[in-house]
Amino acid sequence: MERVINNLNTVETVDNMSVELVAEKIKGDKRKEIMENIIRNKEHMDSKEVYHPTSLPFLFSEWHRHFPTIKQSIGCIGCRKAVVKFWTQVYNYWEE
């Protein structure tokens, strides 16, 4: 059974090619860790309507590791939506 996490954000971060390129580069334990954080954050958002306190900083850290020249601030609402959307797209790519 395919598990797809839907995210209703409309903020665009990077194109689908970037999603595929980053998704293909990440393997093993790091992939598992990102997937776990996406799931944890989604469940937290669904139940408490706020980002998970450790998953969100982790996703930002991974963002900056892969896109050091595209700065995103965790204090910016649009940036939070963009980073979570990007990693959700990566997650969904892995699940295809």
PDB file with one MODEL, atoms N, CA, C and O in Angstrom:
MODEL        1
ATOM      1  N   MET A   1       0.842  -1.176   0.000  1.00  0.00           N
ATOM      2  CA  MET A   1       0.000   0.000   0.000  1.00  0.00           C
ATOM      3  C   MET A   1       0.890   1.243   0.000  1.00  0.00           C
ATOM      4  O   MET A   1       1.823   1.346   0.797  1.00  0.00           O
ATOM      5  N   GLU A   2       0.604   2.160  -0.874  1.00  0.00           N
ATOM      6  CA  GLU A   2       1.382   3.393  -0.975  1.00  0.00           C
ATOM      7  C   GLU A   2       0.850   4.399   0.032  1.00  0.00           C
ATOM      8  O   GLU A   2      -0.354   4.633   0.131  1.00  0.00           O
ATOM      9  N   ARG A   3       1.771   4.983   0.767  1.00  0.00           N
ATOM     10  CA  ARG A   3       1.388   6.018   1.722  1.00  0.00           C
ATOM     11  C   ARG A   3       1.818   7.355   1.147  1.00  0.00           C
ATOM     12  O   ARG A   3       3.010   7.603   0.964  1.00  0.00           O
ATOM     13  N   VAL A   4       0.853   8.217   0.860  1.00  0.00           N
ATOM     14  CA  VAL A   4       1.137   9.527   0.309  1.00  0.00           C
ATOM     15  C   VAL A   4       0.697  10.568   1.320  1.00  0.00           C
ATOM     16  O   VAL A   4      -0.443  10.557   1.784  1.00  0.00           O
ATOM     17  N   ILE A   5       1.595  11.454   1.652  1.00  0.00           N
ATOM     18  CA  ILE A   5       1.262  12.531   2.562  1.00  0.00           C
ATOM     19  C   ILE A   5       0.882  13.733   1.722  1.00  0.00           C
ATOM     20  O   ILE A   5       1.674  14.218   0.915  1.00  0.00           O
ATOM     21  N   ASN A   6      -0.310  14.197   1.914  1.00  0.00           N
ATOM     22  CA  ASN A   6      -0.768  15.363   1.175  1.00  0.00           C
ATOM     23  C   ASN A   6      -0.511  16.618   1.978  1.00  0.00           C
ATOM     24  O   ASN A   6      -0.693  16.640   3.195  1.00  0.00           O
ATOM     25  N   ASN A   7      -0.095  17.647   1.300  1.00  0.00           N
ATOM     26  CA  ASN A   7       0.170  18.925   1.934  1.00  0.00           C
ATOM     27  C   ASN A   7      -0.514  19.971   1.075  1.00  0.00           C
ATOM     28  O   ASN A   7      -0.286  20.017  -0.134  1.00  0.00           O
ATOM     29  N   LEU A   8      -1.347  20.813   1.669  1.00  0.00           N
ATOM     30  CA  LEU A   8      -2.139  21.755   0.909  1.00  0.00           C
ATOM     31  C   LEU A   8      -1.431  23.081   0.653  1.00  0.00           C
ATOM     32  O   LEU A   8      -2.045  24.020   0.147  1.00  0.00           O
ATOM     33  N   ASN A   9      -0.157  23.167   0.994  1.00  0.00           N
ATOM     34  CA  ASN A   9       0.585  24.412   0.770  1.00  0.00           C
ATOM     35  C   ASN A   9       0.657  24.716  -0.716  1.00  0.00           C
ATOM     36  O   ASN A   9       0.731  23.808  -1.544  1.00  0.00           O
ATOM     37  N   THR A  10       0.635  25.990  -1.043  1.00  0.00           N
ATOM     38  CA  THR A  10       0.776  26.402  -2.432  1.00  0.00           C
ATOM     39  C   THR A  10       2.115  27.082  -2.672  1.00  0.00           C
ATOM     40  O   THR A  10       2.379  27.559  -3.776  1.00  0.00           O
ATOM     41  N   VAL A  11       2.956  27.132  -1.659  1.00  0.00           N
ATOM     42  CA  VAL A  11       4.256  27.773  -1.795  1.00  0.00           C
ATOM     43  C   VAL A  11       5.154  26.885  -2.646  1.00  0.00           C
ATOM     44  O   VAL A  11       5.334  25.705  -2.345  1.00  0.00           O
ATOM     45  N   GLU A  12       5.719  27.453  -3.712  1.00  0.00           N
ATOM     46  CA  GLU A  12       6.636  26.709  -4.560  1.00  0.00           C
ATOM     47  C   GLU A  12       8.061  26.977  -4.103  1.00  0.00           C
ATOM     48  O   GLU A  12       8.426  28.127  -3.855  1.00  0.00           O
ATOM     49  N   THR A  13       8.855  25.949  -3.991  1.00  0.00           N
ATOM     50  CA  THR A  13      10.235  26.121  -3.541  1.00  0.00           C
ATOM     51  C   THR A  13      11.205  25.890  -4.685  1.00  0.00           C
ATOM     52  O   THR A  13      11.925  26.805  -5.086  1.00  0.00           O
ATOM     53  N   VAL A  14      11.229  24.712  -5.194  1.00  0.00           N
ATOM     54  CA  VAL A  14      12.116  24.344  -6.286  1.00  0.00           C
ATOM     55  C   VAL A  14      11.330  23.453  -7.231  1.00  0.00           C
ATOM     56  O   VAL A  14      10.289  22.915  -6.852  1.00  0.00           O
ATOM     57  N   ASP A  15      11.811  23.290  -8.453  1.00  0.00           N
ATOM     58  CA  ASP A  15      11.064  22.508  -9.423  1.00  0.00           C
ATOM     59  C   ASP A  15      11.151  21.013  -9.143  1.00  0.00           C
ATOM     60  O   ASP A  15      11.938  20.576  -8.303  1.00  0.00           O
ATOM     61  N   ASN A  16      10.338  20.229  -9.852  1.00  0.00           N
ATOM     62  CA  ASN A  16      10.288  18.782  -9.640  1.00  0.00           C
ATOM     63  C   ASN A  16      11.625  18.109  -9.905  1.00  0.00           C
ATOM     64  O   ASN A  16      11.935  17.091  -9.286  1.00  0.00           O
ATOM     65  N   MET A  17      12.423  18.659 -10.814  1.00  0.00           N
ATOM     66  CA  MET A  17      13.729  18.082 -11.088  1.00  0.00           C
ATOM     67  C   MET A  17      14.584  18.114  -9.826  1.00  0.00           C
ATOM     68  O   MET A  17      15.302  17.156  -9.539  1.00  0.00           O
ATOM     69  N   SER A  18      14.515  19.198  -9.077  1.00  0.00           N
ATOM     70  CA  SER A  18      15.268  19.287  -7.827  1.00  0.00           C
ATOM     71  C   SER A  18      14.783  18.259  -6.823  1.00  0.00           C
ATOM     72  O   SER A  18      15.589  17.663  -6.108  1.00  0.00           O
ATOM     73  N   VAL A  19      13.491  18.047  -6.761  1.00  0.00           N
ATOM     74  CA  VAL A  19      12.937  17.028  -5.868  1.00  0.00           C
ATOM     75  C   VAL A  19      13.539  15.679  -6.221  1.00  0.00           C
ATOM     76  O   VAL A  19      14.013  14.962  -5.340  1.00  0.00           O
ATOM     77  N   GLU A  20      13.527  15.329  -7.489  1.00  0.00           N
ATOM     78  CA  GLU A  20      14.056  14.039  -7.934  1.00  0.00           C
ATOM     79  C   GLU A  20      15.554  13.924  -7.670  1.00  0.00           C
ATOM     80  O   GLU A  20      16.024  12.891  -7.195  1.00  0.00           O
ATOM     81  N   LEU A  21      16.301  14.977  -7.974  1.00  0.00           N
ATOM     82  CA  LEU A  21      17.751  14.939  -7.774  1.00  0.00           C
ATOM     83  C   LEU A  21      18.112  14.745  -6.309  1.00  0.00           C
ATOM     84  O   LEU A  21      18.966  13.924  -5.975  1.00  0.00           O
ATOM     85  N   VAL A  22      17.464  15.498  -5.445  1.00  0.00           N
ATOM     86  CA  VAL A  22      17.745  15.368  -4.009  1.00  0.00           C
ATOM     87  C   VAL A  22      17.285  14.008  -3.516  1.00  0.00           C
ATOM     88  O   VAL A  22      18.002  13.347  -2.765  1.00  0.00           O
ATOM     89  N   ALA A  23      16.101  13.583  -3.926  1.00  0.00           N
ATOM     90  CA  ALA A  23      15.573  12.292  -3.484  1.00  0.00           C
ATOM     91  C   ALA A  23      16.505  11.146  -3.873  1.00  0.00           C
ATOM     92  O   ALA A  23      16.712  10.221  -3.087  1.00  0.00           O
ATOM     93  N   GLU A  24      17.059  11.200  -5.061  1.00  0.00           N
ATOM     94  CA  GLU A  24      17.946  10.141  -5.525  1.00  0.00           C
ATOM     95  C   GLU A  24      19.292  10.138  -4.793  1.00  0.00           C
ATOM     96  O   GLU A  24      19.926   9.090  -4.675  1.00  0.00           O
ATOM     97  N   LYS A  25      19.727  11.282  -4.309  1.00  0.00           N
ATOM     98  CA  LYS A  25      21.006  11.374  -3.606  1.00  0.00           C
ATOM     99  C   LYS A  25      20.945  10.808  -2.187  1.00  0.00           C
ATOM    100  O   LYS A  25      21.966  10.376  -1.650  1.00  0.00           O
ATOM    101  N   ILE A  26      19.772  10.806  -1.585  1.00  0.00           N
ATOM    102  CA  ILE A  26      19.638  10.428  -0.175  1.00  0.00           C
ATOM    103  C   ILE A  26      19.330   8.942  -0.065  1.00  0.00           C
ATOM    104  O   ILE A  26      18.372   8.444  -0.657  1.00  0.00           O
ATOM    105  N   LYS A  27      20.150   8.252   0.696  1.00  0.00           N
ATOM    106  CA  LYS A  27      20.019   6.796   0.839  1.00  0.00           C
ATOM    107  C   LYS A  27      20.023   6.392   2.311  1.00  0.00           C
ATOM    108  O   LYS A  27      20.349   7.190   3.190  1.00  0.00           O
ATOM    109  N   GLY A  28      19.662   5.161   2.553  1.00  0.00           N
ATOM    110  CA  GLY A  28      19.844   4.512   3.842  1.00  0.00           C
ATOM    111  C   GLY A  28      19.222   5.196   5.040  1.00  0.00           C
ATOM    112  O   GLY A  28      18.057   5.595   5.019  1.00  0.00           O
ATOM    113  N   ASP A  29      20.030   5.324   6.095  1.00  0.00           N
ATOM    114  CA  ASP A  29      19.547   5.852   7.363  1.00  0.00           C
ATOM    115  C   ASP A  29      19.057   7.286   7.259  1.00  0.00           C
ATOM    116  O   ASP A  29      18.089   7.656   7.923  1.00  0.00           O
ATOM    117  N   LYS A  30      19.709   8.097   6.436  1.00  0.00           N
ATOM    118  CA  LYS A  30      19.291   9.499   6.297  1.00  0.00           C
ATOM    119  C   LYS A  30      17.905   9.566   5.665  1.00  0.00           C
ATOM    120  O   LYS A  30      17.069  10.366   6.086  1.00  0.00           O
ATOM    121  N   ARG A  31      17.657   8.735   4.661  1.00  0.00           N
ATOM    122  CA  ARG A  31      16.330   8.683   4.033  1.00  0.00           C
ATOM    123  C   ARG A  31      15.286   8.286   5.061  1.00  0.00           C
ATOM    124  O   ARG A  31      14.222   8.900   5.148  1.00  0.00           O
ATOM    125  N   LYS A  32      15.589   7.268   5.828  1.00  0.00           N
ATOM    126  CA  LYS A  32      14.657   6.808   6.866  1.00  0.00           C
ATOM    127  C   LYS A  32      14.387   7.916   7.882  1.00  0.00           C
ATOM    128  O   LYS A  32      13.247   8.116   8.301  1.00  0.00           O
ATOM    129  N   GLU A  33      15.422   8.620   8.269  1.00  0.00           N
ATOM    130  CA  GLU A  33      15.285   9.700   9.246  1.00  0.00           C
ATOM    131  C   GLU A  33      14.404  10.837   8.702  1.00  0.00           C
ATOM    132  O   GLU A  33      13.561  11.372   9.422  1.00  0.00           O
ATOM    133  N   ILE A  34      14.603  11.192   7.453  1.00  0.00           N
ATOM    134  CA  ILE A  34      13.769  12.238   6.847  1.00  0.00           C
ATOM    135  C   ILE A  34      12.322  11.774   6.772  1.00  0.00           C
ATOM    136  O   ILE A  34      11.411  12.531   7.107  1.00  0.00           O
ATOM    137  N   MET A  35      12.103  10.552   6.342  1.00  0.00           N
ATOM    138  CA  MET A  35      10.742  10.027   6.236  1.00  0.00           C
ATOM    139  C   MET A  35      10.058  10.008   7.600  1.00  0.00           C
ATOM    140  O   MET A  35       8.889  10.377   7.711  1.00  0.00           O
ATOM    141  N   GLU A  36      10.767   9.586   8.622  1.00  0.00           N
ATOM    142  CA  GLU A  36      10.194   9.562   9.968  1.00  0.00           C
ATOM    143  C   GLU A  36       9.816  10.963  10.431  1.00  0.00           C
ATOM    144  O   GLU A  36       8.775  11.150  11.061  1.00  0.00           O
ATOM    145  N   ASN A  37      10.652  11.945  10.123  1.00  0.00           N
ATOM    146  CA  ASN A  37      10.361  13.316  10.527  1.00  0.00           C
ATOM    147  C   ASN A  37       9.197  13.913   9.752  1.00  0.00           C
ATOM    148  O   ASN A  37       8.425  14.690  10.312  1.00  0.00           O
ATOM    149  N   ILE A  38       9.053  13.571   8.488  1.00  0.00           N
ATOM    150  CA  ILE A  38       7.902  14.026   7.709  1.00  0.00           C
ATOM    151  C   ILE A  38       6.618  13.446   8.297  1.00  0.00           C
ATOM    152  O   ILE A  38       5.637  14.165   8.487  1.00  0.00           O
ATOM    153  N   ILE A  39       6.627  12.162   8.581  1.00  0.00           N
ATOM    154  CA  ILE A  39       5.445  11.516   9.155  1.00  0.00           C
ATOM    155  C   ILE A  39       5.120  12.113  10.520  1.00  0.00           C
ATOM    156  O   ILE A  39       3.965  12.437  10.797  1.00  0.00           O
ATOM    157  N   ARG A  40       6.120  12.260  11.364  1.00  0.00           N
ATOM    158  CA  ARG A  40       5.918  12.807  12.713  1.00  0.00           C
ATOM    159  C   ARG A  40       5.351  14.223  12.640  1.00  0.00           C
ATOM    160  O   ARG A  40       4.427  14.568  13.378  1.00  0.00           O
ATOM    161  N   ASN A  41       5.907  15.038  11.749  1.00  0.00           N
ATOM    162  CA  ASN A  41       5.426  16.408  11.619  1.00  0.00           C
ATOM    163  C   ASN A  41       3.988  16.445  11.106  1.00  0.00           C
ATOM    164  O   ASN A  41       3.168  17.215  11.606  1.00  0.00           O
ATOM    165  N   LYS A  42       3.683  15.615  10.110  1.00  0.00           N
ATOM    166  CA  LYS A  42       2.326  15.569   9.548  1.00  0.00           C
ATOM    167  C   LYS A  42       1.315  15.156  10.606  1.00  0.00           C
ATOM    168  O   LYS A  42       0.249  15.760  10.721  1.00  0.00           O
ATOM    169  N   GLU A  43       1.646  14.133  11.374  1.00  0.00           N
ATOM    170  CA  GLU A  43       0.733  13.680  12.431  1.00  0.00           C
ATOM    171  C   GLU A  43       0.543  14.766  13.488  1.00  0.00           C
ATOM    172  O   GLU A  43      -0.565  14.963  13.985  1.00  0.00           O
ATOM    173  N   HIS A  44       1.616  15.463  13.828  1.00  0.00           N
ATOM    174  CA  HIS A  44       1.550  16.541  14.813  1.00  0.00           C
ATOM    175  C   HIS A  44       0.701  17.699  14.284  1.00  0.00           C
ATOM    176  O   HIS A  44      -0.110  18.265  15.018  1.00  0.00           O
ATOM    177  N   MET A  45       0.890  18.044  13.016  1.00  0.00           N
ATOM    178  CA  MET A  45       0.092  19.109  12.403  1.00  0.00           C
ATOM    179  C   MET A  45      -1.388  18.736  12.382  1.00  0.00           C
ATOM    180  O   MET A  45      -2.249  19.575  12.645  1.00  0.00           O
ATOM    181  N   ASP A  46      -1.677  17.477  12.069  1.00  0.00           N
ATOM    182  CA  ASP A  46      -3.068  17.033  12.005  1.00  0.00           C
ATOM    183  C   ASP A  46      -3.741  17.056  13.376  1.00  0.00           C
ATOM    184  O   ASP A  46      -4.926  17.373  13.481  1.00  0.00           O
ATOM    185  N   SER A  47      -2.993  16.722  14.423  1.00  0.00           N
ATOM    186  CA  SER A  47      -3.602  16.633  15.751  1.00  0.00           C
ATOM    187  C   SER A  47      -3.530  17.929  16.553  1.00  0.00           C
ATOM    188  O   SER A  47      -4.452  18.237  17.309  1.00  0.00           O
ATOM    189  N   LYS A  48      -2.456  18.689  16.399  1.00  0.00           N
ATOM    190  CA  LYS A  48      -2.262  19.875  17.231  1.00  0.00           C
ATOM    191  C   LYS A  48      -2.234  21.188  16.451  1.00  0.00           C
ATOM    192  O   LYS A  48      -2.217  22.268  17.041  1.00  0.00           O
ATOM    193  N   GLU A  49      -2.229  21.089  15.130  1.00  0.00           N
ATOM    194  CA  GLU A  49      -2.218  22.249  14.244  1.00  0.00           C
ATOM    195  C   GLU A  49      -0.996  23.145  14.429  1.00  0.00           C
ATOM    196  O   GLU A  49      -1.063  24.349  14.182  1.00  0.00           O
ATOM    197  N   VAL A  50       0.107  22.565  14.860  1.00  0.00           N
ATOM    198  CA  VAL A  50       1.401  23.257  14.929  1.00  0.00           C
ATOM    199  C   VAL A  50       2.474  22.282  14.466  1.00  0.00           C
ATOM    200  O   VAL A  50       2.295  21.066  14.527  1.00  0.00           O
ATOM    201  N   TYR A  51       3.587  22.833  14.005  1.00  0.00           N
ATOM    202  CA  TYR A  51       4.695  21.995  13.557  1.00  0.00           C
ATOM    203  C   TYR A  51       5.291  21.233  14.733  1.00  0.00           C
ATOM    204  O   TYR A  51       5.273  21.708  15.869  1.00  0.00           O
ATOM    205  N   HIS A  52       5.815  20.056  14.452  1.00  0.00           N
ATOM    206  CA  HIS A  52       6.468  19.257  15.489  1.00  0.00           C
ATOM    207  C   HIS A  52       7.752  19.967  15.922  1.00  0.00           C
ATOM    208  O   HIS A  52       8.519  20.419  15.071  1.00  0.00           O
ATOM    209  N   PRO A  53       8.001  20.074  17.242  1.00  0.00           N
ATOM    210  CA  PRO A  53       9.119  20.890  17.731  1.00  0.00           C
ATOM    211  C   PRO A  53      10.523  20.394  17.380  1.00  0.00           C
ATOM    212  O   PRO A  53      11.463  21.188  17.380  1.00  0.00           O
ATOM    213  N   THR A  54      10.689  19.110  17.082  1.00  0.00           N
ATOM    214  CA  THR A  54      12.016  18.640  16.671  1.00  0.00           C
ATOM    215  C   THR A  54      12.082  18.308  15.193  1.00  0.00           C
ATOM    216  O   THR A  54      13.150  18.395  14.586  1.00  0.00           O
ATOM    217  N   SER A  55      10.967  17.932  14.609  1.00  0.00           N
ATOM    218  CA  SER A  55      10.958  17.583  13.181  1.00  0.00           C
ATOM    219  C   SER A  55      11.185  18.800  12.297  1.00  0.00           C
ATOM    220  O   SER A  55      11.927  18.723  11.318  1.00  0.00           O
ATOM    221  N   LEU A  56      10.559  19.918  12.629  1.00  0.00           N
ATOM    222  CA  LEU A  56      10.720  21.102  11.788  1.00  0.00           C
ATOM    223  C   LEU A  56      12.175  21.576  11.739  1.00  0.00           C
ATOM    224  O   LEU A  56      12.685  21.807  10.643  1.00  0.00           O
ATOM    225  N   PRO A  57      12.868  21.731  12.872  1.00  0.00           N
ATOM    226  CA  PRO A  57      14.285  22.123  12.793  1.00  0.00           C
ATOM    227  C   PRO A  57      15.140  21.114  12.020  1.00  0.00           C
ATOM    228  O   PRO A  57      16.074  21.499  11.316  1.00  0.00           O
ATOM    229  N   PHE A  58      14.821  19.832  12.151  1.00  0.00           N
ATOM    230  CA  PHE A  58      15.545  18.805  11.403  1.00  0.00           C
ATOM    231  C   PHE A  58      15.362  19.020   9.900  1.00  0.00           C
ATOM    232  O   PHE A  58      16.334  18.966   9.146  1.00  0.00           O
ATOM    233  N   LEU A  59      14.129  19.261   9.459  1.00  0.00           N
ATOM    234  CA  LEU A  59      13.856  19.465   8.033  1.00  0.00           C
ATOM    235  C   LEU A  59      14.549  20.719   7.517  1.00  0.00           C
ATOM    236  O   LEU A  59      15.032  20.735   6.385  1.00  0.00           O
ATOM    237  N   PHE A  60      14.606  21.760   8.324  1.00  0.00           N
ATOM    238  CA  PHE A  60      15.340  22.966   7.931  1.00  0.00           C
ATOM    239  C   PHE A  60      16.833  22.678   7.813  1.00  0.00           C
ATOM    240  O   PHE A  60      17.493  23.155   6.890  1.00  0.00           O
ATOM    241  N   SER A  61      17.348  21.914   8.732  1.00  0.00           N
ATOM    242  CA  SER A  61      18.766  21.559   8.690  1.00  0.00           C
ATOM    243  C   SER A  61      19.094  20.803   7.404  1.00  0.00           C
ATOM    244  O   SER A  61      20.097  21.082   6.746  1.00  0.00           O
ATOM    245  N   GLU A  62      18.250  19.858   7.060  1.00  0.00           N
ATOM    246  CA  GLU A  62      18.446  19.102   5.820  1.00  0.00           C
ATOM    247  C   GLU A  62      18.306  20.004   4.594  1.00  0.00           C
ATOM    248  O   GLU A  62      19.050  19.859   3.625  1.00  0.00           O
ATOM    249  N   TRP A  63      17.360  20.927   4.639  1.00  0.00           N
ATOM    250  CA  TRP A  63      17.196  21.881   3.541  1.00  0.00           C
ATOM    251  C   TRP A  63      18.505  22.627   3.299  1.00  0.00           C
ATOM    252  O   TRP A  63      18.999  22.691   2.173  1.00  0.00           O
ATOM    253  N   HIS A  64      19.058  23.191   4.373  1.00  0.00           N
ATOM    254  CA  HIS A  64      20.268  24.001   4.232  1.00  0.00           C
ATOM    255  C   HIS A  64      21.484  23.155   3.845  1.00  0.00           C
ATOM    256  O   HIS A  64      22.434  23.668   3.254  1.00  0.00           O
ATOM    257  N   ARG A  65      21.456  21.899   4.167  1.00  0.00           N
ATOM    258  CA  ARG A  65      22.544  21.015   3.750  1.00  0.00           C
ATOM    259  C   ARG A  65      22.512  20.796   2.238  1.00  0.00           C
ATOM    260  O   ARG A  65      23.559  20.740   1.593  1.00  0.00           O
ATOM    261  N   HIS A  66      21.316  20.675   1.679  1.00  0.00           N
ATOM    262  CA  HIS A  66      21.172  20.413   0.243  1.00  0.00           C
ATOM    263  C   HIS A  66      21.097  21.688  -0.586  1.00  0.00           C
ATOM    264  O   HIS A  66      21.447  21.681  -1.766  1.00  0.00           O
ATOM    265  N   PHE A  67      20.644  22.783   0.019  1.00  0.00           N
ATOM    266  CA  PHE A  67      20.496  24.059  -0.702  1.00  0.00           C
ATOM    267  C   PHE A  67      21.137  25.187   0.112  1.00  0.00           C
ATOM    268  O   PHE A  67      20.429  26.058   0.615  1.00  0.00           O
ATOM    269  N   PRO A  68      22.446  25.183   0.245  1.00  0.00           N
ATOM    270  CA  PRO A  68      23.102  26.190   1.083  1.00  0.00           C
ATOM    271  C   PRO A  68      22.956  27.623   0.573  1.00  0.00           C
ATOM    272  O   PRO A  68      23.110  28.567   1.348  1.00  0.00           O
ATOM    273  N   THR A  69      22.665  27.800  -0.694  1.00  0.00           N
ATOM    274  CA  THR A  69      22.534  29.157  -1.235  1.00  0.00           C
ATOM    275  C   THR A  69      21.091  29.654  -1.247  1.00  0.00           C
ATOM    276  O   THR A  69      20.844  30.820  -1.556  1.00  0.00           O
ATOM    277  N   ILE A  70      20.139  28.787  -0.913  1.00  0.00           N
ATOM    278  CA  ILE A  70      18.726  29.188  -0.854  1.00  0.00           C
ATOM    279  C   ILE A  70      18.333  29.245   0.610  1.00  0.00           C
ATOM    280  O   ILE A  70      17.928  28.242   1.197  1.00  0.00           O
ATOM    281  N   LYS A  71      18.455  30.411   1.185  1.00  0.00           N
ATOM    282  CA  LYS A  71      18.222  30.580   2.615  1.00  0.00           C
ATOM    283  C   LYS A  71      16.737  30.552   2.932  1.00  0.00           C
ATOM    284  O   LYS A  71      15.926  31.167   2.241  1.00  0.00           O
ATOM    285  N   GLN A  72      16.402  29.839   3.973  1.00  0.00           N
ATOM    286  CA  GLN A  72      15.041  29.771   4.505  1.00  0.00           C
ATOM    287  C   GLN A  72      15.134  30.019   6.004  1.00  0.00           C
ATOM    288  O   GLN A  72      16.018  29.485   6.673  1.00  0.00           O
ATOM    289  N   SER A  73      14.228  30.822   6.523  1.00  0.00           N
ATOM    290  CA  SER A  73      14.213  31.134   7.948  1.00  0.00           C
ATOM    291  C   SER A  73      13.077  30.394   8.627  1.00  0.00           C
ATOM    292  O   SER A  73      11.931  30.464   8.183  1.00  0.00           O
ATOM    293  N   ILE A  74      13.387  29.688   9.697  1.00  0.00           N
ATOM    294  CA  ILE A  74      12.374  28.937  10.425  1.00  0.00           C
ATOM    295  C   ILE A  74      11.326  29.868  11.036  1.00  0.00           C
ATOM    296  O   ILE A  74      10.220  29.429  11.349  1.00  0.00           O
ATOM    297  N   GLY A  75      11.661  31.139  11.207  1.00  0.00           N
ATOM    298  CA  GLY A  75      10.722  32.117  11.751  1.00  0.00           C
ATOM    299  C   GLY A  75       9.745  32.677  10.727  1.00  0.00           C
ATOM    300  O   GLY A  75       8.827  33.416  11.082  1.00  0.00           O
ATOM    301  N   CYS A  76       9.936  32.332   9.473  1.00  0.00           N
ATOM    302  CA  CYS A  76       9.104  32.840   8.376  1.00  0.00           C
ATOM    303  C   CYS A  76       8.026  31.805   8.037  1.00  0.00           C
ATOM    304  O   CYS A  76       8.333  30.647   7.754  1.00  0.00           O
ATOM    305  N   ILE A  77       6.761  32.238   8.071  1.00  0.00           N
ATOM    306  CA  ILE A  77       5.653  31.313   7.796  1.00  0.00           C
ATOM    307  C   ILE A  77       5.778  30.689   6.407  1.00  0.00           C
ATOM    308  O   ILE A  77       5.642  29.475   6.257  1.00  0.00           O
ATOM    309  N   GLY A  78       6.034  31.510   5.399  1.00  0.00           N
ATOM    310  CA  GLY A  78       6.161  30.999   4.031  1.00  0.00           C
ATOM    311  C   GLY A  78       7.323  30.047   3.886  1.00  0.00           C
ATOM    312  O   GLY A  78       7.239  29.066   3.147  1.00  0.00           O
ATOM    313  N   CYS A  79       8.417  30.330   4.589  1.00  0.00           N
ATOM    314  CA  CYS A  79       9.594  29.453   4.544  1.00  0.00           C
ATOM    315  C   CYS A  79       9.277  28.095   5.165  1.00  0.00           C
ATOM    316  O   CYS A  79       9.669  27.057   4.632  1.00  0.00           O
ATOM    317  N   ARG A  80       8.570  28.104   6.285  1.00  0.00           N
ATOM    318  CA  ARG A  80       8.187  26.831   6.924  1.00  0.00           C
ATOM    319  C   ARG A  80       7.340  26.006   5.975  1.00  0.00           C
ATOM    320  O   ARG A  80       7.558  24.804   5.819  1.00  0.00           O
ATOM    321  N   LYS A  81       6.369  26.656   5.340  1.00  0.00           N
ATOM    322  CA  LYS A  81       5.504  25.943   4.395  1.00  0.00           C
ATOM    323  C   LYS A  81       6.314  25.395   3.222  1.00  0.00           C
ATOM    324  O   LYS A  81       6.104  24.261   2.792  1.00  0.00           O
ATOM    325  N   ALA A  82       7.230  26.195   2.713  1.00  0.00           N
ATOM    326  CA  ALA A  82       8.030  25.788   1.554  1.00  0.00           C
ATOM    327  C   ALA A  82       8.926  24.602   1.880  1.00  0.00           C
ATOM    328  O   ALA A  82       8.998  23.651   1.101  1.00  0.00           O
ATOM    329  N   VAL A  83       9.607  24.645   3.018  1.00  0.00           N
ATOM    330  CA  VAL A  83      10.523  23.565   3.402  1.00  0.00           C
ATOM    331  C   VAL A  83       9.742  22.270   3.663  1.00  0.00           C
ATOM    332  O   VAL A  83      10.148  21.200   3.211  1.00  0.00           O
ATOM    333  N   VAL A  84       8.644  22.367   4.378  1.00  0.00           N
ATOM    334  CA  VAL A  84       7.839  21.163   4.645  1.00  0.00           C
ATOM    335  C   VAL A  84       7.262  20.618   3.345  1.00  0.00           C
ATOM    336  O   VAL A  84       7.223  19.404   3.144  1.00  0.00           O
ATOM    337  N   LYS A  85       6.819  21.499   2.469  1.00  0.00           N
ATOM    338  CA  LYS A  85       6.274  21.045   1.187  1.00  0.00           C
ATOM    339  C   LYS A  85       7.347  20.319   0.377  1.00  0.00           C
ATOM    340  O   LYS A  85       7.088  19.256  -0.188  1.00  0.00           O
ATOM    341  N   PHE A  86       8.541  20.890   0.320  1.00  0.00           N
ATOM    342  CA  PHE A  86       9.611  20.259  -0.439  1.00  0.00           C
ATOM    343  C   PHE A  86       9.890  18.853   0.081  1.00  0.00           C
ATOM    344  O   PHE A  86       9.936  17.905  -0.703  1.00  0.00           O
ATOM    345  N   TRP A  87      10.078  18.706   1.389  1.00  0.00           N
ATOM    346  CA  TRP A  87      10.401  17.387   1.943  1.00  0.00           C
ATOM    347  C   TRP A  87       9.221  16.428   1.820  1.00  0.00           C
ATOM    348  O   TRP A  87       9.420  15.218   1.714  1.00  0.00           O
ATOM    349  N   THR A  88       8.009  16.946   1.833  1.00  0.00           N
ATOM    350  CA  THR A  88       6.841  16.099   1.594  1.00  0.00           C
ATOM    351  C   THR A  88       6.855  15.584   0.157  1.00  0.00           C
ATOM    352  O   THR A  88       6.504  14.430  -0.090  1.00  0.00           O
ATOM    353  N   GLN A  89       7.256  16.429  -0.791  1.00  0.00           N
ATOM    354  CA  GLN A  89       7.368  15.994  -2.187  1.00  0.00           C
ATOM    355  C   GLN A  89       8.457  14.941  -2.337  1.00  0.00           C
ATOM    356  O   GLN A  89       8.288  13.980  -3.088  1.00  0.00           O
ATOM    357  N   VAL A  90       9.556  15.105  -1.642  1.00  0.00           N
ATOM    358  CA  VAL A  90      10.626  14.101  -1.669  1.00  0.00           C
ATOM    359  C   VAL A  90      10.086  12.783  -1.098  1.00  0.00           C
ATOM    360  O   VAL A  90      10.275  11.720  -1.690  1.00  0.00           O
ATOM    361  N   TYR A  91       9.426  12.862   0.033  1.00  0.00           N
ATOM    362  CA  TYR A  91       8.826  11.668   0.650  1.00  0.00           C
ATOM    363  C   TYR A  91       7.909  10.958  -0.350  1.00  0.00           C
ATOM    364  O   TYR A  91       8.002   9.745  -0.540  1.00  0.00           O
ATOM    365  N   ASN A  92       7.031  11.724  -0.979  1.00  0.00           N
ATOM    366  CA  ASN A  92       6.092  11.135  -1.934  1.00  0.00           C
ATOM    367  C   ASN A  92       6.814  10.515  -3.138  1.00  0.00           C
ATOM    368  O   ASN A  92       6.375   9.492  -3.662  1.00  0.00           O
ATOM    369  N   TYR A  93       7.907  11.125  -3.571  1.00  0.00           N
ATOM    370  CA  TYR A  93       8.718  10.568  -4.650  1.00  0.00           C
ATOM    371  C   TYR A  93       9.254   9.202  -4.242  1.00  0.00           C
ATOM    372  O   TYR A  93       9.210   8.250  -5.021  1.00  0.00           O
ATOM    373  N   TRP A  94       9.759   9.113  -3.018  1.00  0.00           N
ATOM    374  CA  TRP A  94      10.301   7.837  -2.528  1.00  0.00           C
ATOM    375  C   TRP A  94       9.216   6.773  -2.443  1.00  0.00           C
ATOM    376  O   TRP A  94       9.494   5.588  -2.631  1.00  0.00           O
ATOM    377  N   GLU A  95       7.999   7.179  -2.165  1.00  0.00           N
ATOM    378  CA  GLU A  95       6.901   6.227  -1.999  1.00  0.00           C
ATOM    379  C   GLU A  95       6.289   5.776  -3.319  1.00  0.00           C
ATOM    380  O   GLU A  95       5.518   4.817  -3.349  1.00  0.00           O
ATOM    381  N   GLU A  96       6.624   6.458  -4.409  1.00  0.00           N
ATOM    382  CA  GLU A  96       6.050   6.081  -5.723  1.00  0.00           C
ATOM    383  C   GLU A  96       6.538   4.740  -6.178  1.00  0.00           C
ATOM    384  O   GLU A  96       6.156   4.277  -7.253  1.00  0.00           O
TER     385      GLU A  96
ENDMDL
END
